[in-house]
Amino acid sequence: MSLLEIQTLFSSTHQPSDAQLQQWVDAVLIDSHPDGEVLIRIVDEQESSTLNEHYRHKKGPTNILSFPFDAPPIPGFHSDMLGDLVICAPVLAQEACAQNKRITAHWAHIVIHGVLHLLGYDHLEEDDATLMEQKEITLLATLNFGNPYQDEHTNK
């Protein structure tokens, strides 16, 4: 099982439990990085907005920011740290409502999406986006969640 540290700086009634977050992270890492270490920081819109502007030069909060760990070039150094995920709980709740998604399904999708970013997946190019989306769909299906890229009324 991966090592997951959770920092909850913002709480709401619709947030997943620590056990659910662990399950979703493990679903991604079980085959490739079972000992991987991830930090999830759950924040409000202000912190998300500050980080988004500083690191991505984009205004306003975003659902998730991924910060892959960049190991120092020290001979013999090894770390299982994959990186940090910063999740803005209010943005996730707003998106789930606007997209007619179950909040738990949306959280699962965004956590999986973020962990895939920590593993090097990206969606800047169409081929890469297709690969990443297929991986997300497959992982979510193993957790009994529907395809997040389809009309979400099937995900209720």
C-alpha positions in Angstrom: 0.0 0.0 0.0 1.2 3.5 -0.9 2.0 6.0 1.8 -0.5 8.9 1.7 -0.3 12.0 3.9 -3.4 14.1 3.9 -3.5 17.8 5.0 -7.0 19.0 5.3 -7.1 22.8 5.5 -10.7 23.1 4.2 -13.5 20.8 5.2 -17.0 20.3 3.8 -19.7 17.6 4.3 -19.1 16.2 0.9 -15.4 15.4 1.1 -14.2 11.8 0.9 -12.8 10.0 3.9 -9.1 9.4 4.3 -9.8 5.7 3.5 -11.4 6.6 0.2 -8.5 8.9 -0.8 -6.1 6.0 0.0 -8.1 3.6 -2.0 -8.1 5.9 -5.1 -4.4 6.6 -4.8 -3.6 2.9 -4.4 -5.7 2.0 -7.4 -3.3 4.0 -9.6 -0.1 2.9 -7.9 -0.7 -0.7 -7.1 1.0 -2.1 -10.3 3.7 0.5 -10.9 4.6 2.2 -7.6 3.0 0.2 -4.7 5.4 1.9 -2.2 4.9 5.4 -3.7 4.4 8.3 -1.4 1.9 11.1 -2.1 0.7 14.1 -0.2 -2.8 15.4 -0.7 -3.5 18.9 0.5 -7.2 19.9 0.6 -7.6 23.7 0.4 -10.0 26.5 -0.1 -10.3 28.7 -3.2 -7.9 31.4 -1.9 -5.0 29.0 -1.5 -5.8 27.3 -4.8 -5.9 30.6 -6.6 -2.6 31.8 -5.1 -0.8 28.5 -6.1 -2.4 28.5 -9.5 -1.3 32.0 -10.3 2.2 31.5 -8.9 2.9 28.1 -10.6 0.7 28.1 -13.7 0.4 31.9 -14.2 -3.4 31.4 -14.4 -5.9 33.5 -12.4 -8.5 31.9 -10.1 -8.7 28.6 -8.3 -8.5 25.2 -10.1 -9.7 21.8 -9.1 -6.3 20.2 -8.7 -2.6 21.1 -8.9 0.0 18.4 -9.3 3.6 18.9 -8.1 5.8 15.9 -9.1 8.7 15.3 -6.8 12.0 16.2 -8.5 14.7 14.1 -6.8 18.0 15.9 -6.2 20.9 14.6 -8.3 22.7 13.0 -5.4 24.5 9.7 -6.1 22.8 6.9 -4.3 19.8 9.0 -3.3 16.5 7.2 -3.5 13.0 8.3 -2.6 9.5 6.8 -3.1 8.1 10.3 -3.0 6.0 10.9 -6.1 4.8 14.4 -5.3 2.0 16.6 -3.9 -1.6 17.1 -5.0 -3.4 20.3 -4.0 -7.2 19.8 -4.3 -9.6 22.7 -4.0 -12.7 21.2 -2.4 -15.1 24.1 -3.2 -14.2 24.0 -6.9 -14.7 20.2 -7.0 -18.2 20.6 -5.4 -19.1 23.4 -7.9 -17.9 21.3 -10.9 -19.8 18.2 -9.7 -23.0 20.2 -9.4 -22.5 22.1 -12.7 -21.7 18.8 -14.6 -24.4 16.8 -12.9 -21.9 14.4 -11.4 -21.9 12.6 -8.1 -19.5 14.4 -5.8 -17.7 11.1 -4.8 -17.3 10.1 -8.4 -15.8 13.5 -9.3 -13.4 13.4 -6.3 -12.3 9.9 -7.4 -11.7 11.0 -10.9 -9.7 14.1 -9.9 -7.5 12.2 -7.4 -6.8 9.6 -10.0 -6.1 12.3 -12.6 -3.7 14.0 -10.3 -1.8 10.8 -9.4 -1.4 10.1 -13.1 0.1 13.5 -13.5 2.6 12.6 -10.7 3.5 9.5 -12.8 4.2 11.6 -15.9 0.9 11.4 -17.7 -0.2 14.6 -19.4 -3.0 15.8 -21.7 -1.3 18.7 -23.6 -1.2 16.7 -26.9 -4.2 14.8 -28.2 -2.6 11.4 -28.2 -1.4 11.9 -24.6 -4.8 13.1 -23.6 -6.4 10.0 -25.1 -4.0 7.7 -23.3 -4.5 9.5 -20.0 -8.3 9.5 -20.3 -8.4 5.8 -21.2 -6.2 5.1 -18.1 -8.6 7.1 -15.9 -11.7 5.4 -17.3 -10.2 2.0 -16.7 -9.1 2.8 -13.2 -12.4 4.3 -12.3 -14.2 1.2 -13.6 -12.2 -1.0 -11.3 -13.6 1.2 -8.5 -17.2 1.0 -9.8 -17.4 4.5 -11.2 -18.6 5.4 -14.6 -16.8 7.1 -17.5 -16.3 10.7 -16.4 -16.1 11.8 -20.0 -19.6 10.6 -20.9 -22.9 12.2 -20.1 -22.9 12.0 -16.3 -26.5 11.0 -15.9 -25.2 7.4 -16.3 -22.9 8.0 -13.4 -25.6 8.6 -10.8 
